[in-house]
């Protein structure tokens, strides 16, 4: 055996280490392509838990991630709506001749889409209601604090 070959160690090809912002950008590109966190994380060379930490510790990354998720959801909803309105036509054959056609619609999917849109509308209305109630409570608390401050100011004036 040749001593020169046994003394040298063969290093496997090491991937170039990316900086954190580049790694995050690469993950977001992969996530946009495939739509699954686990697969995008594997392609990036990180674990899904790392992606969760990035979201918790880096607000800019979390914002971009959330926008991508919203975009994916809207794309899926659009696709779902198109599928719900799709009509499948099947020919009815008798002795090799088409005598009629049968139309099939996916009514279950259409009902699901309608319910989902209704839920989204109700959630938006509930959020607006909660926001109004919070503003009313805040204004009531502000008036109470103003009255208390005025009463204390009058009391201090009377004592002096």
Secondary structure, 3 states (H helix, E strand, C coil): CCHHHHHCCCCCCCCCCCCHHHHHHHHHHHHHHHCCHHHHHHHHCCCHHHHHHHHHHCHHHHHHHHHHHHHHHHHHHHHHHHHHCCEEEEEEEECCEEEEEEEEECHHHHHHHHHHHHHHHHHHHHHHHHHHHHHHHHHHHHHHHHHHHHHHHHHHHHHC
